[in-house]
Amino acid sequence: MSADLPYGRVMDEIAASGYEGTELGPWGYYPTDPARLRDELTKRSLRLASAFCPVDLTAPERYAAAEAQTRATARLLRALGSTEVILADQWRPLRATVAGRAGLSDEMSTAEWDSVASGLNRLGARLADDGMKAVFHHHVATYVETEAEINRLLELTDANLVGLCLDTGHAAFGGADPVHLLRRWRNRVRYLHLKDVSPPWSPTFRLRNSATTT
């Protein structure tokens, strides 16, 4: 039996908390029929912001499955008026054991980096053809978690095709300063997950700095 709350209750509580929008959640949790989802959102005065779409691009033969899921997600988002798809690497059990303290020995190989970058550029181009935009979410317990990994991914991908979903919480947990990432990559940041982050997760991060980086 699933421990998930009924999606209707979650939507009700989101609206009751004063929020005006929601992301899709795991594929299949909210309705994936556009008309039904639109009705559920409308009756609560909510809008669909985007969707988190984890994909495995570490080998070329995995690209087709990643594209199929990404474009299915994009079609639903576009039907509801959203413009960005949030892509991310899949959760990795081995990286979960070193989450927040991953080192060089835990990174992808050069071939895997090349496959991920190529795959993201292709997905970005396909999404652009569909009138959508790709943004990449760095995430704890994945192959793109640390500041070095975030930097490498952005350096390897096409700025016109792949933006950044900056998540202050995941950045801090992975050892990065979210403000520093914003300053360096401000032209790539096209979506934001803002969390209340304070020490000890990121000793150099101060919320007051955000006022100077918007």
N, C-alpha and C positions, 0 to 999 in steps of 0.2 A: 504494500500500500504506500502511495506517495505521501511524503510529508509536506508537499507544497500546499499552500493555502489556495482556495479557489481563486481564479484570476479576477473574478468579479469583486471579491472582497478586497483584493490588492488595489484594484482600480478605485474602488470606493474610498479606501483609506488615503490613497495618493491625492484624490480630489479634495477630501475632507481636510487634508493637511495644508491646502492652499496652493498646491502645485498646479501648473497649467499644462504640463506635458508629461509624457512617460516614454521610455524606450521599450522596445518590443519584448525584451527578455529572451530566454532560451526559445529556439524555434519550436513552435507547437504549444507553448504555454498560453499565450494569448491566441485568439483565433487568427488563422492565416488566410481566411477568406476576406478579401478587402471590404466587401459590403458589410459583413457581420462585424468586423473590427471597427469600421467607421461608425457603425451604430453604437457600439459599446463605448467608444471614445466620446462621441457627440453627446450622448445622454448624461455624461459626466463633465461636459465642457473641457475635455482634455484633447491635446494634440499629440500625434506621434512624432517624437524627436528623431529617432534613428533606431538602429539595432546593432547589437554586438554579434559579430559573425566570425568565430574562430575557424581558421583554415590551416591545413598542413601543406606547406609548399617546400618542404625540405628536400624533395626529390622531384624531378620533372614528371614522372609518371603519376604523381598525386595532383597535378594541376587540374585535370579535367573535373575531378570531383569537387575541388575547391571552387572552380568557376561555376559549376552547376548550382552549388549552394549559395554562392555570392549573388548570382543573377536572380535566383528565386527570391532571395531576401530583398534585392533591389527592386524587383517588380512590385512587391507588396509595399515597400516604403514609398515608391514613386506614386502608387495609386492613392496613398494617404497624404501626399504632399511633402514628403521628406526629400532631402537632396543629398545626404551623406550616408554612406555605409561604413560602419566601424569594423575594420578588419583587425585580426590579431592572430598570433601564433596559438596553437592549441596548448592546453595544459599538459605539462610534461612531468610524469612521476619522478624522474631522476632530478629534475630541477626543483621540484617541490621539496626534496630533502635538503637543498641548500638555498632555499628561498631567502632573499635578503642578504646573502653572503656568498653569492656565486663568484667564482674566479675564472681565470683564463682557461683552466682545464675543463670547465663546464660548458664552454661555448660551442657553437656549431663549427663544423669544419669549413674550410674555404669553399669547397664544392657546395655545401649546404647553404652558405651565405649567398653564393651566386645564384642558386636555384630559387631561394626566397626572394631575392631582389628582382630577378627576372620575372618570377611569377606575380609579384606585386605590381610591377610595371604593366604586365599584360592585363591583370585584373583592373588596374586603373584605367587603361585604355578602353577595355570593354565597358566599364561603368560609364565612362565619358560618352561612349557611343549611345548608351541608354539614357543620357541626360542626368547621370548621377556622378558623385565624387567619392573617391576612396580616401579614408583617413585611417591611419594605423594606430592601434592602441597597444602601447607597451604594457606588459602585464606580469605580475608576480607569478613565479613557477612556470614561465615559458622561456623560450630562447631569446626573447627581447625584453629584458628586465632591467639591466644595469644601465648607467649613463653611457658607458662605452658601447654597449650594444645598441642603445637608442641612436647614438651618434653614427655608428657604422651603418645601421639600416637606412638612415636618412641620407647619408653620403652616397650609398649605393643605388638609391632609387631616384627616379625622375621627379623633380619638384613639381612639375606640371601635372603629374599623374597620381602622386601619392602624398597626401598631407599627413599631419600628425594630430592624433587625439591625445592631448596632454592630460594625464591623470595625476593630480598632485599626490594622492595617496599612494598609488603604485610606484611613482617616482621616488618618494621618500622612503618607502619600504625597501626599494632596490638600491638605496644608498645615494640617490641623486638629489640635487637641490632643484625643486620645480621652478623656482624663479630663474635660476641659471639656465635651465633648459629653455624657458620661455624667452629669455634674452637672446640666446644663441639661435634658436629656431623660430623666432616669432613670425617669420614669413611662411613657415610650414604649418603653424598651429591653426587649424581650421575647425576644431571641435575641442571642447573642454569638459573634463570630469573634475569638478572642484570638490575637494574634501577638506575638512578641518584637520590640518596636519600641524603637530607641534612636537618638540623634543620628547622622548629621545630618538624618534625615528629619523629625524633629519636635523641635527643640531644647528645647521647654518640657515635653515629656513625660518623666515619670519613673515607672518601674515601682513605686517605693515608694508613690506617691500612690494606687495602686489599692487599697491596704489600707484607705483611708479613704473609699472611694466604693462599697463593696459593699452 
